[in-house]
Amino acid sequence: MIGAARLHDDRGSAVADFTMTSALLLFVFLGVFQLGLTLHVRNTLISCASEGARYGAREGSTPQEGAGRTEDLIGRSLSARFAGDVTARVDTTAAGVDVVVVDVSAPLPVIGPFGPGGAMDVTGRAFAETQ
């Protein structure tokens, strides 16, 4: 009978509950934090690509100068390793309007700022002022 009473005793269970709940909350917090970091990196890359496209679309400027501006902005705002693959080109819309396009391919931050390279692709566009 004493063995059955010991099975229903709750002494010491608070420590186990606290440990398991703390671990679960830690993983939830880290997941939300990582999602926020990923969205921050994505939004910053889009902003830098758009600014580089606007810079490359100015009168007297070239798309390659826009790509250089994008690399500089990414290096200053995030890290130079996110600016490894930046390309610029001129596209023409269906209406015949020239558009400067800056493409950025960067690593996707999966564990902190580290992750697989080339997994995040963003684009910035601007109308060319030479028209």
Phi and psi in radians as a Rosetta constraint file:
Dihedral C 1 N 2 CA 2 C 2 CIRCULARHARMONIC -1.193 0.35
Dihedral N 2 CA 2 C 2 N 3 CIRCULARHARMONIC -0.626 0.35
Dihedral C 2 N 3 CA 3 C 3 CIRCULARHARMONIC -1.102 0.35
Dihedral N 3 CA 3 C 3 N 4 CIRCULARHARMONIC -0.671 0.35
Dihedral C 3 N 4 CA 4 C 4 CIRCULARHARMONIC -1.195 0.35
Dihedral N 4 CA 4 C 4 N 5 CIRCULARHARMONIC -0.616 0.35
Dihedral C 4 N 5 CA 5 C 5 CIRCULARHARMONIC -1.199 0.35
Dihedral N 5 CA 5 C 5 N 6 CIRCULARHARMONIC -0.586 0.35
Dihedral C 5 N 6 CA 6 C 6 CIRCULARHARMONIC -1.227 0.35
Dihedral N 6 CA 6 C 6 N 7 CIRCULARHARMONIC -0.517 0.35
Dihedral C 6 N 7 CA 7 C 7 CIRCULARHARMONIC -1.182 0.35
Dihedral N 7 CA 7 C 7 N 8 CIRCULARHARMONIC -0.492 0.35
Dihedral C 7 N 8 CA 8 C 8 CIRCULARHARMONIC -1.705 0.35
Dihedral N 8 CA 8 C 8 N 9 CIRCULARHARMONIC 0.119 0.35
Dihedral C 8 N 9 CA 9 C 9 CIRCULARHARMONIC -1.403 0.35
Dihedral N 9 CA 9 C 9 N 10 CIRCULARHARMONIC 2.303 0.35
Dihedral C 9 N 10 CA 10 C 10 CIRCULARHARMONIC -1.674 0.35
Dihedral N 10 CA 10 C 10 N 11 CIRCULARHARMONIC 0.090 0.35
Dihedral C 10 N 11 CA 11 C 11 CIRCULARHARMONIC -1.123 0.35
Dihedral N 11 CA 11 C 11 N 12 CIRCULARHARMONIC 2.320 0.35
Dihedral C 11 N 12 CA 12 C 12 CIRCULARHARMONIC 1.535 0.35
Dihedral N 12 CA 12 C 12 N 13 CIRCULARHARMONIC -0.126 0.35
Dihedral C 12 N 13 CA 13 C 13 CIRCULARHARMONIC -1.329 0.35
Dihedral N 13 CA 13 C 13 N 14 CIRCULARHARMONIC -0.350 0.35
Dihedral C 13 N 14 CA 14 C 14 CIRCULARHARMONIC -1.136 0.35
Dihedral N 14 CA 14 C 14 N 15 CIRCULARHARMONIC -0.629 0.35
Dihedral C 14 N 15 CA 15 C 15 CIRCULARHARMONIC -1.128 0.35
Dihedral N 15 CA 15 C 15 N 16 CIRCULARHARMONIC -0.782 0.35
Dihedral C 15 N 16 CA 16 C 16 CIRCULARHARMONIC -1.155 0.35
Dihedral N 16 CA 16 C 16 N 17 CIRCULARHARMONIC -0.737 0.35
Dihedral C 16 N 17 CA 17 C 17 CIRCULARHARMONIC -1.067 0.35
Dihedral N 17 CA 17 C 17 N 18 CIRCULARHARMONIC -0.781 0.35
Dihedral C 17 N 18 CA 18 C 18 CIRCULARHARMONIC -1.099 0.35
Dihedral N 18 CA 18 C 18 N 19 CIRCULARHARMONIC -0.745 0.35
Dihedral C 18 N 19 CA 19 C 19 CIRCULARHARMONIC -1.109 0.35
Dihedral N 19 CA 19 C 19 N 20 CIRCULARHARMONIC -0.813 0.35
Dihedral C 19 N 20 CA 20 C 20 CIRCULARHARMONIC -1.195 0.35
Dihedral N 20 CA 20 C 20 N 21 CIRCULARHARMONIC -0.692 0.35
Dihedral C 20 N 21 CA 21 C 21 CIRCULARHARMONIC -1.179 0.35
Dihedral N 21 CA 21 C 21 N 22 CIRCULARHARMONIC -0.715 0.35
Dihedral C 21 N 22 CA 22 C 22 CIRCULARHARMONIC -1.098 0.35
Dihedral N 22 CA 22 C 22 N 23 CIRCULARHARMONIC -0.737 0.35
Dihedral C 22 N 23 CA 23 C 23 CIRCULARHARMONIC -1.118 0.35
Dihedral N 23 CA 23 C 23 N 24 CIRCULARHARMONIC -0.747 0.35
Dihedral C 23 N 24 CA 24 C 24 CIRCULARHARMONIC -1.095 0.35
Dihedral N 24 CA 24 C 24 N 25 CIRCULARHARMONIC -0.798 0.35
Dihedral C 24 N 25 CA 25 C 25 CIRCULARHARMONIC -1.140 0.35
Dihedral N 25 CA 25 C 25 N 26 CIRCULARHARMONIC -0.600 0.35
Dihedral C 25 N 26 CA 26 C 26 CIRCULARHARMONIC -1.104 0.35
Dihedral N 26 CA 26 C 26 N 27 CIRCULARHARMONIC -0.788 0.35
Dihedral C 26 N 27 CA 27 C 27 CIRCULARHARMONIC -1.165 0.35
Dihedral N 27 CA 27 C 27 N 28 CIRCULARHARMONIC -0.645 0.35
Dihedral C 27 N 28 CA 28 C 28 CIRCULARHARMONIC -1.133 0.35
Dihedral N 28 CA 28 C 28 N 29 CIRCULARHARMONIC -0.784 0.35
Dihedral C 28 N 29 CA 29 C 29 CIRCULARHARMONIC -1.079 0.35
Dihedral N 29 CA 29 C 29 N 30 CIRCULARHARMONIC -0.792 0.35
Dihedral C 29 N 30 CA 30 C 30 CIRCULARHARMONIC -1.120 0.35
Dihedral N 30 CA 30 C 30 N 31 CIRCULARHARMONIC -0.643 0.35
Dihedral C 30 N 31 CA 31 C 31 CIRCULARHARMONIC -1.129 0.35
Dihedral N 31 CA 31 C 31 N 32 CIRCULARHARMONIC -0.771 0.35
Dihedral C 31 N 32 CA 32 C 32 CIRCULARHARMONIC -1.163 0.35
Dihedral N 32 CA 32 C 32 N 33 CIRCULARHARMONIC -0.705 0.35
Dihedral C 32 N 33 CA 33 C 33 CIRCULARHARMONIC -1.090 0.35
Dihedral N 33 CA 33 C 33 N 34 CIRCULARHARMONIC -0.748 0.35
Dihedral C 33 N 34 CA 34 C 34 CIRCULARHARMONIC -1.142 0.35
Dihedral N 34 CA 34 C 34 N 35 CIRCULARHARMONIC -0.691 0.35
Dihedral C 34 N 35 CA 35 C 35 CIRCULARHARMONIC -1.080 0.35
Dihedral N 35 CA 35 C 35 N 36 CIRCULARHARMONIC -0.747 0.35
Dihedral C 35 N 36 CA 36 C 36 CIRCULARHARMONIC -1.099 0.35
Dihedral N 36 CA 36 C 36 N 37 CIRCULARHARMONIC -0.707 0.35
Dihedral C 36 N 37 CA 37 C 37 CIRCULARHARMONIC -1.125 0.35
Dihedral N 37 CA 37 C 37 N 38 CIRCULARHARMONIC -0.745 0.35
Dihedral C 37 N 38 CA 38 C 38 CIRCULARHARMONIC -1.095 0.35
Dihedral N 38 CA 38 C 38 N 39 CIRCULARHARMONIC -0.762 0.35
Dihedral C 38 N 39 CA 39 C 39 CIRCULARHARMONIC -1.154 0.35
Dihedral N 39 CA 39 C 39 N 40 CIRCULARHARMONIC -0.647 0.35
Dihedral C 39 N 40 CA 40 C 40 CIRCULARHARMONIC -1.096 0.35
Dihedral N 40 CA 40 C 40 N 41 CIRCULARHARMONIC -0.796 0.35
Dihedral C 40 N 41 CA 41 C 41 CIRCULARHARMONIC -1.091 0.35
Dihedral N 41 CA 41 C 41 N 42 CIRCULARHARMONIC -0.778 0.35
Dihedral C 41 N 42 CA 42 C 42 CIRCULARHARMONIC -1.073 0.35
Dihedral N 42 CA 42 C 42 N 43 CIRCULARHARMONIC -0.836 0.35
Dihedral C 42 N 43 CA 43 C 43 CIRCULARHARMONIC -1.142 0.35
Dihedral N 43 CA 43 C 43 N 44 CIRCULARHARMONIC -0.651 0.35
Dihedral C 43 N 44 CA 44 C 44 CIRCULARHARMONIC -1.163 0.35
Dihedral N 44 CA 44 C 44 N 45 CIRCULARHARMONIC -0.716 0.35
Dihedral C 44 N 45 CA 45 C 45 CIRCULARHARMONIC -1.116 0.35
Dihedral N 45 CA 45 C 45 N 46 CIRCULARHARMONIC -0.719 0.35
Dihedral C 45 N 46 CA 46 C 46 CIRCULARHARMONIC -1.093 0.35
Dihedral N 46 CA 46 C 46 N 47 CIRCULARHARMONIC -0.756 0.35
Dihedral C 46 N 47 CA 47 C 47 CIRCULARHARMONIC -1.098 0.35
Dihedral N 47 CA 47 C 47 N 48 CIRCULARHARMONIC -0.761 0.35
Dihedral C 47 N 48 CA 48 C 48 CIRCULARHARMONIC -1.163 0.35
Dihedral N 48 CA 48 C 48 N 49 CIRCULARHARMONIC -0.698 0.35
Dihedral C 48 N 49 CA 49 C 49 CIRCULARHARMONIC -1.143 0.35
Dihedral N 49 CA 49 C 49 N 50 CIRCULARHARMONIC -0.705 0.35
Dihedral C 49 N 50 CA 50 C 50 CIRCULARHARMONIC -1.157 0.35
Dihedral N 50 CA 50 C 50 N 51 CIRCULARHARMONIC -0.723 0.35
Dihedral C 50 N 51 CA 51 C 51 CIRCULARHARMONIC -1.150 0.35
Dihedral N 51 CA 51 C 51 N 52 CIRCULARHARMONIC -0.693 0.35
Dihedral C 51 N 52 CA 52 C 52 CIRCULARHARMONIC -1.126 0.35
Dihedral N 52 CA 52 C 52 N 53 CIRCULARHARMONIC -0.660 0.35
Dihedral C 52 N 53 CA 53 C 53 CIRCULARHARMONIC -1.149 0.35
Dihedral N 53 CA 53 C 53 N 54 CIRCULARHARMONIC -0.724 0.35
Dihedral C 53 N 54 CA 54 C 54 CIRCULARHARMONIC -1.108 0.35
Dihedral N 54 CA 54 C 54 N 55 CIRCULARHARMONIC -0.680 0.35
Dihedral C 54 N 55 CA 55 C 55 CIRCULARHARMONIC -1.149 0.35
Dihedral N 55 CA 55 C 55 N 56 CIRCULARHARMONIC -0.735 0.35
Dihedral C 55 N 56 CA 56 C 56 CIRCULARHARMONIC -1.279 0.35
Dihedral N 56 CA 56 C 56 N 57 CIRCULARHARMONIC -0.329 0.35
Dihedral C 56 N 57 CA 57 C 57 CIRCULARHARMONIC -1.560 0.35
Dihedral N 57 CA 57 C 57 N 58 CIRCULARHARMONIC -0.109 0.35
Dihedral C 57 N 58 CA 58 C 58 CIRCULARHARMONIC -1.159 0.35
Dihedral N 58 CA 58 C 58 N 59 CIRCULARHARMONIC 2.731 0.35
Dihedral C 58 N 59 CA 59 C 59 CIRCULARHARMONIC -1.093 0.35
Dihedral N 59 CA 59 C 59 N 60 CIRCULARHARMONIC 2.257 0.35
Dihedral C 59 N 60 CA 60 C 60 CIRCULARHARMONIC 1.474 0.35
Dihedral N 60 CA 60 C 60 N 61 CIRCULARHARMONIC 0.126 0.35
Dihedral C 60 N 61 CA 61 C 61 CIRCULARHARMONIC -2.028 0.35
Dihedral N 61 CA 61 C 61 N 62 CIRCULARHARMONIC 2.826 0.35
Dihedral C 61 N 62 CA 62 C 62 CIRCULARHARMONIC -2.030 0.35
Dihedral N 62 CA 62 C 62 N 63 CIRCULARHARMONIC 2.772 0.35
Dihedral C 62 N 63 CA 63 C 63 CIRCULARHARMONIC -1.050 0.35
Dihedral N 63 CA 63 C 63 N 64 CIRCULARHARMONIC -0.554 0.35
Dihedral C 63 N 64 CA 64 C 64 CIRCULARHARMONIC -1.155 0.35
Dihedral N 64 CA 64 C 64 N 65 CIRCULARHARMONIC -0.594 0.35
Dihedral C 64 N 65 CA 65 C 65 CIRCULARHARMONIC -1.158 0.35
Dihedral N 65 CA 65 C 65 N 66 CIRCULARHARMONIC -0.612 0.35
Dihedral C 65 N 66 CA 66 C 66 CIRCULARHARMONIC -1.129 0.35
Dihedral N 66 CA 66 C 66 N 67 CIRCULARHARMONIC -0.678 0.35
Dihedral C 66 N 67 CA 67 C 67 CIRCULARHARMONIC -1.143 0.35
Dihedral N 67 CA 67 C 67 N 68 CIRCULARHARMONIC -0.700 0.35
Dihedral C 67 N 68 CA 68 C 68 CIRCULARHARMONIC -1.108 0.35
Dihedral N 68 CA 68 C 68 N 69 CIRCULARHARMONIC -0.703 0.35
Dihedral C 68 N 69 CA 69 C 69 CIRCULARHARMONIC -1.107 0.35
Dihedral N 69 CA 69 C 69 N 70 CIRCULARHARMONIC -0.701 0.35
Dihedral C 69 N 70 CA 70 C 70 CIRCULARHARMONIC -1.101 0.35
Dihedral N 70 CA 70 C 70 N 71 CIRCULARHARMONIC -0.786 0.35
Dihedral C 70 N 71 CA 71 C 71 CIRCULARHARMONIC -1.058 0.35
Dihedral N 71 CA 71 C 71 N 72 CIRCULARHARMONIC -0.720 0.35
Dihedral C 71 N 72 CA 72 C 72 CIRCULARHARMONIC -1.113 0.35
Dihedral N 72 CA 72 C 72 N 73 CIRCULARHARMONIC -0.787 0.35
Dihedral C 72 N 73 CA 73 C 73 CIRCULARHARMONIC -1.139 0.35
Dihedral N 73 CA 73 C 73 N 74 CIRCULARHARMONIC -0.719 0.35
Dihedral C 73 N 74 CA 74 C 74 CIRCULARHARMONIC -1.136 0.35
Dihedral N 74 CA 74 C 74 N 75 CIRCULARHARMONIC -0.724 0.35
Dihedral C 74 N 75 CA 75 C 75 CIRCULARHARMONIC -1.093 0.35
Dihedral N 75 CA 75 C 75 N 76 CIRCULARHARMONIC -0.612 0.35
Dihedral C 75 N 76 CA 76 C 76 CIRCULARHARMONIC -1.381 0.35
Dihedral N 76 CA 76 C 76 N 77 CIRCULARHARMONIC -0.612 0.35
Dihedral C 76 N 77 CA 77 C 77 CIRCULARHARMONIC -1.590 0.35
Dihedral N 77 CA 77 C 77 N 78 CIRCULARHARMONIC -0.594 0.35
Dihedral C 77 N 78 CA 78 C 78 CIRCULARHARMONIC -2.043 0.35
Dihedral N 78 CA 78 C 78 N 79 CIRCULARHARMONIC -1.501 0.35
Dihedral C 78 N 79 CA 79 C 79 CIRCULARHARMONIC -2.880 0.35
Dihedral N 79 CA 79 C 79 N 80 CIRCULARHARMONIC 2.667 0.35
Dihedral C 79 N 80 CA 80 C 80 CIRCULARHARMONIC -1.142 0.35
Dihedral N 80 CA 80 C 80 N 81 CIRCULARHARMONIC -0.398 0.35
Dihedral C 80 N 81 CA 81 C 81 CIRCULARHARMONIC -1.236 0.35
Dihedral N 81 CA 81 C 81 N 82 CIRCULARHARMONIC -0.329 0.35
Dihedral C 81 N 82 CA 82 C 82 CIRCULARHARMONIC -1.419 0.35
Dihedral N 82 CA 82 C 82 N 83 CIRCULARHARMONIC -0.217 0.35
Dihedral C 82 N 83 CA 83 C 83 CIRCULARHARMONIC -1.801 0.35
Dihedral N 83 CA 83 C 83 N 84 CIRCULARHARMONIC 0.425 0.35
Dihedral C 83 N 84 CA 84 C 84 CIRCULARHARMONIC -1.242 0.35
Dihedral N 84 CA 84 C 84 N 85 CIRCULARHARMONIC -0.542 0.35
Dihedral C 84 N 85 CA 85 C 85 CIRCULARHARMONIC -2.265 0.35
Dihedral N 85 CA 85 C 85 N 86 CIRCULARHARMONIC 1.546 0.35
Dihedral C 85 N 86 CA 86 C 86 CIRCULARHARMONIC -2.117 0.35
Dihedral N 86 CA 86 C 86 N 87 CIRCULARHARMONIC 2.190 0.35
Dihedral C 86 N 87 CA 87 C 87 CIRCULARHARMONIC -2.227 0.35
Dihedral N 87 CA 87 C 87 N 88 CIRCULARHARMONIC 2.692 0.35
Dihedral C 87 N 88 CA 88 C 88 CIRCULARHARMONIC -2.382 0.35
Dihedral N 88 CA 88 C 88 N 89 CIRCULARHARMONIC 2.570 0.35
Dihedral C 88 N 89 CA 89 C 89 CIRCULARHARMONIC -2.703 0.35
Dihedral N 89 CA 89 C 89 N 90 CIRCULARHARMONIC 2.950 0.35
Dihedral C 89 N 90 CA 90 C 90 CIRCULARHARMONIC -1.939 0.35
Dihedral N 90 CA 90 C 90 N 91 CIRCULARHARMONIC 2.165 0.35
Dihedral C 90 N 91 CA 91 C 91 CIRCULARHARMONIC -1.927 0.35
Dihedral N 91 CA 91 C 91 N 92 CIRCULARHARMONIC 2.791 0.35
Dihedral C 91 N 92 CA 92 C 92 CIRCULARHARMONIC -2.063 0.35
Dihedral N 92 CA 92 C 92 N 93 CIRCULARHARMONIC 2.263 0.35
Dihedral C 92 N 93 CA 93 C 93 CIRCULARHARMONIC -1.321 0.35
Dihedral N 93 CA 93 C 93 N 94 CIRCULARHARMONIC 3.057 0.35
Dihedral C 93 N 94 CA 94 C 94 CIRCULARHARMONIC -1.113 0.35
Dihedral N 94 CA 94 C 94 N 95 CIRCULARHARMONIC -0.448 0.35
Dihedral C 94 N 95 CA 95 C 95 CIRCULARHARMONIC -1.500 0.35
Dihedral N 95 CA 95 C 95 N 96 CIRCULARHARMONIC 0.000 0.35
Dihedral C 95 N 96 CA 96 C 96 CIRCULARHARMONIC 1.509 0.35
Dihedral N 96 CA 96 C 96 N 97 CIRCULARHARMONIC 0.321 0.35
Dihedral C 96 N 97 CA 97 C 97 CIRCULARHARMONIC -1.655 0.35
Dihedral N 97 CA 97 C 97 N 98 CIRCULARHARMONIC 2.310 0.35
Dihedral C 97 N 98 CA 98 C 98 CIRCULARHARMONIC -1.365 0.35
Dihedral N 98 CA 98 C 98 N 99 CIRCULARHARMONIC 2.355 0.35
Dihedral C 98 N 99 CA 99 C 99 CIRCULARHARMONIC -2.277 0.35
Dihedral N 99 CA 99 C 99 N 100 CIRCULARHARMONIC 2.288 0.35
Dihedral C 99 N 100 CA 100 C 100 CIRCULARHARMONIC -1.516 0.35
Dihedral N 100 CA 100 C 100 N 101 CIRCULARHARMONIC 2.223 0.35
Dihedral C 100 N 101 CA 101 C 101 CIRCULARHARMONIC -2.073 0.35
Dihedral N 101 CA 101 C 101 N 102 CIRCULARHARMONIC 2.217 0.35
Dihedral C 101 N 102 CA 102 C 102 CIRCULARHARMONIC -1.999 0.35
Dihedral N 102 CA 102 C 102 N 103 CIRCULARHARMONIC 2.106 0.35
Dihedral C 102 N 103 CA 103 C 103 CIRCULARHARMONIC -1.856 0.35
Dihedral N 103 CA 103 C 103 N 104 CIRCULARHARMONIC 2.367 0.35
Dihedral C 103 N 104 CA 104 C 104 CIRCULARHARMONIC -2.179 0.35
Dihedral N 104 CA 104 C 104 N 105 CIRCULARHARMONIC 2.221 0.35
Dihedral C 104 N 105 CA 105 C 105 CIRCULARHARMONIC -2.018 0.35
Dihedral N 105 CA 105 C 105 N 106 CIRCULARHARMONIC 2.074 0.35
Dihedral C 105 N 106 CA 106 C 106 CIRCULARHARMONIC -2.328 0.35
Dihedral N 106 CA 106 C 106 N 107 CIRCULARHARMONIC 2.854 0.35
Dihedral C 106 N 107 CA 107 C 107 CIRCULARHARMONIC -1.191 0.35
Dihedral N 107 CA 107 C 107 N 108 CIRCULARHARMONIC 2.508 0.35
Dihedral C 107 N 108 CA 108 C 108 CIRCULARHARMONIC -1.521 0.35
Dihedral N 108 CA 108 C 108 N 109 CIRCULARHARMONIC 2.036 0.35
Dihedral C 108 N 109 CA 109 C 109 CIRCULARHARMONIC -1.230 0.35
Dihedral N 109 CA 109 C 109 N 110 CIRCULARHARMONIC 1.905 0.35
Dihedral C 109 N 110 CA 110 C 110 CIRCULARHARMONIC -1.789 0.35
Dihedral N 110 CA 110 C 110 N 111 CIRCULARHARMONIC -0.815 0.35
Dihedral C 110 N 111 CA 111 C 111 CIRCULARHARMONIC -2.071 0.35
Dihedral N 111 CA 111 C 111 N 112 CIRCULARHARMONIC 1.737 0.35
Dihedral C 111 N 112 CA 112 C 112 CIRCULARHARMONIC 1.120 0.35
Dihedral N 112 CA 112 C 112 N 113 CIRCULARHARMONIC -2.414 0.35
Dihedral C 112 N 113 CA 113 C 113 CIRCULARHARMONIC -1.502 0.35
Dihedral N 113 CA 113 C 113 N 114 CIRCULARHARMONIC 0.102 0.35
Dihedral C 113 N 114 CA 114 C 114 CIRCULARHARMONIC -1.791 0.35
Dihedral N 114 CA 114 C 114 N 115 CIRCULARHARMONIC 2.534 0.35
Dihedral C 114 N 115 CA 115 C 115 CIRCULARHARMONIC 3.133 0.35
Dihedral N 115 CA 115 C 115 N 116 CIRCULARHARMONIC -3.061 0.35
Dihedral C 115 N 116 CA 116 C 116 CIRCULARHARMONIC -1.213 0.35
Dihedral N 116 CA 116 C 116 N 117 CIRCULARHARMONIC 2.379 0.35
Dihedral C 116 N 117 CA 117 C 117 CIRCULARHARMONIC -1.285 0.35
Dihedral N 117 CA 117 C 117 N 118 CIRCULARHARMONIC 2.560 0.35
Dihedral C 117 N 118 CA 118 C 118 CIRCULARHARMONIC 1.256 0.35
Dihedral N 118 CA 118 C 118 N 119 CIRCULARHARMONIC 0.269 0.35
Dihedral C 118 N 119 CA 119 C 119 CIRCULARHARMONIC -1.550 0.35
Dihedral N 119 CA 119 C 119 N 120 CIRCULARHARMONIC -0.273 0.35
Dihedral C 119 N 120 CA 120 C 120 CIRCULARHARMONIC -2.055 0.35
Dihedral N 120 CA 120 C 120 N 121 CIRCULARHARMONIC 2.065 0.35
Dihedral C 120 N 121 CA 121 C 121 CIRCULARHARMONIC -2.022 0.35
Dihedral N 121 CA 121 C 121 N 122 CIRCULARHARMONIC 2.178 0.35
Dihedral C 121 N 122 CA 122 C 122 CIRCULARHARMONIC -2.235 0.35
Dihedral N 122 CA 122 C 122 N 123 CIRCULARHARMONIC 2.788 0.35
Dihedral C 122 N 123 CA 123 C 123 CIRCULARHARMONIC -2.406 0.35
Dihedral N 123 CA 123 C 123 N 124 CIRCULARHARMONIC 2.472 0.35
Dihedral C 123 N 124 CA 124 C 124 CIRCULARHARMONIC -2.131 0.35
Dihedral N 124 CA 124 C 124 N 125 CIRCULARHARMONIC 2.455 0.35
Dihedral C 124 N 125 CA 125 C 125 CIRCULARHARMONIC -2.290 0.35
Dihedral N 125 CA 125 C 125 N 126 CIRCULARHARMONIC 2.609 0.35
Dihedral C 125 N 126 CA 126 C 126 CIRCULARHARMONIC -2.685 0.35
Dihedral N 126 CA 126 C 126 N 127 CIRCULARHARMONIC 2.518 0.35
Dihedral C 126 N 127 CA 127 C 127 CIRCULARHARMONIC -1.228 0.35
Dihedral N 127 CA 127 C 127 N 128 CIRCULARHARMONIC 2.347 0.35
Dihedral C 127 N 128 CA 128 C 128 CIRCULARHARMONIC -1.253 0.35
Dihedral N 128 CA 128 C 128 N 129 CIRCULARHARMONIC 2.372 0.35
Dihedral C 128 N 129 CA 129 C 129 CIRCULARHARMONIC -1.461 0.35
Dihedral N 129 CA 129 C 129 N 130 CIRCULARHARMONIC -0.019 0.35
Dihedral C 129 N 130 CA 130 C 130 CIRCULARHARMONIC -1.421 0.35
Dihedral N 130 CA 130 C 130 N 131 CIRCULARHARMONIC 0.057 0.35
